[in-house]
Amino acid sequence: MEFFTDYGLFLAKAITFILTVAITLILILGLLSKQKGKKGELELVDLSKQLKNTKKSIEEQLLTSHQLKERLKAEKKQNKIKNKEQKKAAKNGQSSDPLPQLYVVDFHGSIDAKEVASLREEVTAILSVATEQDEVFVRLESGGGMVHGYGLAASQLQRIKDKNIPLTISVDKVAASGGYMMACIADKIISAPFAIIGSIGVVAQIPNFNRLLKKHDIEFEQLTAGEYKRTLTIFGENTEEGREKFKQELQETHDLFKNFVTDHRHQIDIDKVATGEHWYGIQAIERKLVDHISTSDDYLLSQLDDRHIMSVKYTKHKKLSDKLTHAASMAIENSFFKLLQLNFNRLF
């Protein structure tokens, strides 16, 4: 009899465990199926509230208990008066004008500028509600990359200008090459003192393994239709004619880049700054590449009383494989930079 009792308890526990696992799996699959159709979501953060709460918290820590009590009493009285005025205005059919918005967008660009997908969603969301009294503030960090990717990113920022909405771009670390192409769209560019600015140039690097293949008696064939379908190749034998054509294409891209910058920043002497060089912020302002020396943090604090500051961020849902790939790439990148730090003690 005791055996059957023990067996019954064991069976009950086993069934309970199996049911728990099954229900958990069903719930997880249900959540995954709901998210399957969603590519991402828009995240809004009230930065005004965050900054004011931080300021208030610090100030309160500096007060004595008596001062804090008096302050809270004064705030309660002030809020009571404010609520009374709002009710009176609403009763008379009046409403106080809200503060204009300052929409904050972060763009940290990679070589292929894949972040433009999120930027597109963020700009679209902002344009659906923003007015000419509002402002868009972009915290931009990029060392540049592919021409077509950064061309599209600049076009997304141009959409803001086309709606006559003021656009300010802040560079705390680097906006070079394609990054500066984006920055020059702005009505105003602010830069940290030692942020890297400029590098208005074009570069292309192609390895060639033709000699190595010949050394090992390996033939390589490449068939094209069109005289300049392929100018330089990785495995074939490159010709002087192909090199000259490739250089011509680079020069044409550089000319387009220079014209683009000149169209948006007339004050620049393009021949002096379009050499491919970069400058630190305090040097860039002398060359009129930027308009003001400041960090993004200081700019936001300066706008706290005049505008309501809201962060707008579009986050894409990542697959497990994407998350693992990203984690691996970050680990390799961190190892690379640690190696650099070990071998180069001086930064200047």
C-alpha positions in Angstrom: 0.0 0.0 0.0 2.9 2.4 0.8 4.4 1.6 -2.6 1.2 2.8 -4.4 1.1 5.9 -2.2 4.7 6.8 -3.1 4.1 6.0 -6.7 1.0 8.2 -6.8 2.9 11.1 -5.3 5.7 10.6 -7.8 3.2 10.4 -10.7 1.5 13.6 -9.5 4.8 15.5 -9.3 5.8 14.2 -12.7 2.5 15.3 -14.3 2.7 18.7 -12.6 6.3 19.2 -13.9 5.4 18.2 -17.5 2.3 20.5 -17.4 4.4 23.4 -16.1 7.0 22.9 -18.9 4.3 22.6 -21.5 2.5 25.7 -20.4 5.7 27.7 -20.3 6.6 26.6 -23.8 3.1 27.5 -25.1 3.4 31.0 -23.5 6.9 31.5 -25.0 5.7 30.4 -28.5 2.7 32.6 -28.1 4.9 35.7 -27.4 7.3 34.8 -30.2 4.4 34.5 -32.7 3.1 37.9 -31.6 6.4 39.5 -32.1 7.0 37.7 -35.5 5.1 40.3 -37.4 6.8 43.2 -35.6 10.1 44.3 -37.0 10.7 46.7 -34.1 9.2 49.3 -31.9 9.5 53.0 -31.1 10.8 53.9 -27.7 10.0 57.4 -26.3 11.8 58.7 -23.2 11.0 62.0 -21.4 14.5 63.4 -21.0 13.1 66.6 -19.5 11.6 64.7 -16.7 14.8 62.7 -16.1 17.0 65.7 -16.0 14.7 67.7 -13.7 14.3 64.8 -11.4 18.0 64.3 -11.2 18.5 68.0 -10.5 15.8 68.0 -7.9 17.2 64.9 -6.2 20.7 66.4 -5.9 19.4 69.7 -4.6 17.3 68.0 -2.0 20.3 66.0 -0.7 22.1 69.3 -0.1 19.3 70.8 2.0 18.8 70.5 5.7 15.6 68.8 6.9 14.1 72.2 7.7 15.0 73.7 4.3 13.6 70.6 2.6 10.3 70.8 4.6 10.0 74.5 3.6 10.7 73.7 -0.1 8.2 70.9 -0.3 5.6 73.2 1.3 6.4 76.0 -1.3 6.1 73.5 -4.1 2.8 72.2 -2.9 1.5 75.8 -2.7 2.8 76.6 -6.2 1.3 73.4 -7.7 -2.1 74.3 -6.1 -2.0 77.8 -7.7 -0.9 76.3 -11.1 -3.8 73.8 -11.1 -6.3 76.5 -10.2 -5.1 78.7 -13.0 -5.3 75.8 -15.5 -8.8 74.9 -14.4 -9.9 78.6 -14.8 -8.3 78.8 -18.2 -10.0 75.6 -19.3 -13.4 76.9 -18.0 -13.0 80.0 -20.1 -12.0 78.0 -23.2 -8.4 79.0 -23.0 -5.3 76.8 -22.9 -1.7 77.6 -22.2 0.6 76.9 -25.0 2.8 73.9 -24.3 6.6 74.2 -24.6 8.0 73.4 -28.1 9.5 70.0 -28.4 13.2 69.0 -28.7 13.3 65.6 -30.3 16.6 63.8 -29.6 17.9 61.1 -32.0 21.1 59.0 -31.6 23.0 57.8 -34.6 26.1 55.6 -34.1 27.1 54.7 -37.6 28.9 51.6 -38.8 30.9 51.2 -42.0 27.8 50.0 -44.0 25.5 52.6 -42.3 23.0 49.8 -41.5 21.6 52.1 -38.7 19.9 54.1 -41.4 17.0 51.6 -41.2 16.2 52.8 -37.6 16.9 56.4 -38.5 14.3 56.3 -41.2 11.7 55.1 -38.7 12.7 57.7 -36.2 12.5 60.6 -38.7 9.2 59.4 -40.0 7.7 59.3 -36.5 9.0 62.8 -35.7 7.7 64.3 -38.9 4.3 62.9 -38.2 3.9 65.2 -35.2 6.6 67.9 -35.3 6.0 71.6 -36.2 8.3 74.4 -37.3 8.4 75.6 -33.7 10.0 72.3 -32.6 13.6 71.2 -33.1 15.4 67.9 -33.9 18.7 67.2 -32.1 20.9 64.4 -33.5 23.8 63.0 -31.4 26.0 61.8 -34.3 28.9 59.5 -34.0 30.5 58.0 -37.2 33.9 57.6 -38.8 32.2 57.2 -42.2 31.8 54.2 -44.5 30.0 53.3 -47.7 29.0 56.1 -50.0 25.5 54.9 -50.8 24.7 54.1 -47.1 25.7 57.5 -45.8 24.1 59.2 -48.8 20.8 57.6 -47.7 21.4 58.6 -44.1 22.0 62.2 -45.1 18.8 62.1 -47.2 16.8 61.0 -44.1 18.1 64.1 -42.3 17.3 66.3 -45.3 13.6 65.3 -44.9 13.6 67.2 -41.6 15.0 70.3 -43.3 12.5 70.0 -46.1 9.7 70.4 -43.5 11.4 73.6 -42.2 12.0 72.0 -38.8 15.3 73.3 -37.2 18.0 70.6 -37.1 21.0 70.6 -34.8 23.7 68.0 -34.9 26.1 67.3 -32.0 29.4 65.5 -32.3 31.0 64.3 -29.1 33.6 61.9 -30.5 33.8 61.7 -34.3 31.9 62.8 -37.5 34.3 62.1 -40.4 33.9 61.4 -44.1 30.3 60.0 -44.4 29.6 61.1 -40.8 30.5 64.7 -41.8 28.3 64.3 -44.9 25.4 63.8 -42.5 26.5 66.5 -40.1 26.7 69.3 -42.8 22.9 68.9 -43.4 22.3 70.6 -40.0 21.3 74.2 -39.4 23.8 74.2 -36.6 26.7 71.8 -35.8 28.1 71.7 -32.3 31.3 69.7 -31.5 33.2 68.7 -28.4 36.7 70.3 -28.2 38.5 67.1 -29.2 35.9 65.5 -31.5 37.3 64.4 -34.9 35.7 66.4 -37.7 36.1 66.5 -41.5 38.0 63.9 -43.6 36.2 65.1 -46.8 37.8 62.6 -49.1 37.2 59.2 -50.7 39.3 56.1 -50.3 39.2 52.5 -51.8 41.5 49.6 -51.0 41.5 46.4 -53.1 43.9 43.5 -52.5 45.2 41.6 -55.5 46.2 37.9 -55.4 47.1 37.5 -59.1 50.9 37.0 -58.5 50.1 34.4 -55.8 47.8 32.5 -58.2 50.4 32.6 -61.0 53.1 31.3 -58.6 50.9 28.3 -57.9 49.9 27.8 -61.6 46.3 28.8 -60.9 44.4 30.4 -63.7 41.7 32.9 -63.1 39.0 33.9 -65.7 36.6 36.7 -65.5 34.1 37.4 -68.2 32.3 40.8 -68.5 30.1 42.6 -71.0 30.8 46.4 -71.0 34.1 48.0 -71.3 34.2 49.2 -67.7 32.0 46.6 -66.0 35.1 45.7 -63.9 38.0 48.1 -63.6 40.1 46.5 -60.9 39.8 42.9 -59.7 41.0 40.9 -56.8 42.2 37.8 -58.6 42.8 39.0 -62.2 45.7 41.0 -63.6 44.9 44.7 -63.3 45.7 47.0 -66.2 46.9 50.6 -66.2 43.7 51.5 -68.1 41.6 49.9 -65.4 43.5 51.8 -62.7 43.0 55.1 -64.4 39.3 54.5 -64.8 39.0 53.6 -61.1 40.8 56.7 -60.1 38.5 58.7 -62.3 35.5 57.2 -60.5 37.0 58.1 -57.1 37.6 61.7 -58.3 34.0 62.0 -59.5 32.7 60.7 -56.1 35.0 63.2 -54.3 33.7 66.1 -56.5 30.1 65.1 -55.6 31.1 65.0 -51.9 32.6 68.5 -52.1 29.6 69.9 -54.0 27.3 68.4 -51.4 29.2 70.0 -48.5 29.4 73.4 -50.3 25.6 73.4 -51.0 24.9 73.0 -47.3 27.7 75.0 -45.8 28.4 78.0 -48.0 30.8 79.5 -45.4 33.4 76.8 -46.0 36.4 77.2 -48.2 36.0 73.8 -49.7 39.4 73.7 -51.4 41.1 74.1 -48.0 39.1 71.4 -46.2 38.4 68.8 -48.8 41.9 67.3 -48.6 40.9 64.2 -46.8 42.4 65.6 -43.5 40.5 65.7 -40.2 40.6 68.2 -37.4 39.7 68.4 -33.8 36.7 70.4 -32.8 38.7 73.5 -31.7 40.5 73.4 -35.0 37.4 72.7 -37.0 35.6 75.8 -35.8 38.4 77.9 -37.2 37.7 76.3 -40.6 34.0 76.8 -40.2 33.3 73.1 -40.3 31.3 73.5 -37.1 29.5 76.4 -35.5 29.9 76.0 -31.7 32.1 74.1 -29.3 30.0 72.3 -26.7 29.1 68.8 -25.6 25.6 67.3 -26.3 25.0 67.2 -22.6 25.6 71.0 -22.1 23.3 71.7 -25.1 20.4 69.7 -23.6 20.8 71.4 -20.3 20.7 74.8 -21.9 17.4 73.9 -23.6 15.7 72.4 -20.4 13.7 75.5 -19.5 12.7 76.5 -23.0 11.8 73.1 -24.6 10.3 69.7 -23.6 13.0 67.2 -24.4 12.0 63.8 -25.7 14.3 61.0 -26.9 13.0 59.0 -29.9 14.6 55.6 -30.6 13.5 52.8 -32.9 14.6 49.4 -31.7 14.6 46.5 -34.1 13.8 43.0 -32.7 16.9 40.8 -33.1 16.9 37.1 -33.7 18.9 34.8 -31.4 21.4 34.2 -34.2 21.8 38.0 -34.6 22.3 38.5 -30.9 25.0 35.8 -30.8 26.8 37.2 -33.9 26.7 40.7 -32.4 28.1 39.4 -29.0 30.9 37.6 -30.9 31.8 40.7 -33.0 31.8 42.9 -29.9 34.1 40.5 -28.1 36.6 40.5 -31.1 36.4 44.3 -31.3 37.1 44.7 -27.5 40.0 42.3 -27.8 41.4 44.3 -30.7 41.2 47.6 -28.8 42.8 46.1 -25.7 45.6 44.9 -27.9 46.1 48.4 -29.3 46.1 49.9 -25.8 48.9 47.5 -24.8 51.0 48.4 -27.8 50.3 52.1 -27.9 50.6 53.9 -24.6 50.4 57.4 -25.9 47.3 58.7 -27.7 48.7 62.0 -29.0 
